[in-house]
């Protein structure tokens, strides 16, 4: 994760397998004239939160081919960041420990 946070990378795709509780980020890293592809694979995903952006931006249509999708910030929090909770869904709480900012969108993963 440290390497990603220092150098950044392009996001080629995001895949979530609900039945296997697995999330995969497909990435392309360009570093010193060298391009490599990687997968970040999150196993046993307990919860997943996505937010499409600030304010009304979250309602905008996303066209994958028209953007250069990048991870602008990422972090790992061993004890999580605290509970995402809603009074209408009290039985469903989440304590994400991986955070990704992808072009202003939030991906929070508890794994």
Secondary structure, 3 states (H helix, E strand, C coil): CHHHHHHCEEEEEEEEECCCCEEEEEEEEEECCEEEEEEEEECCCCEEEEECCCHHHHHCCCCHHHCCCEEEEEEECCCCCCCECCHHHCCCCECCCEEEEECCEEEEEEC
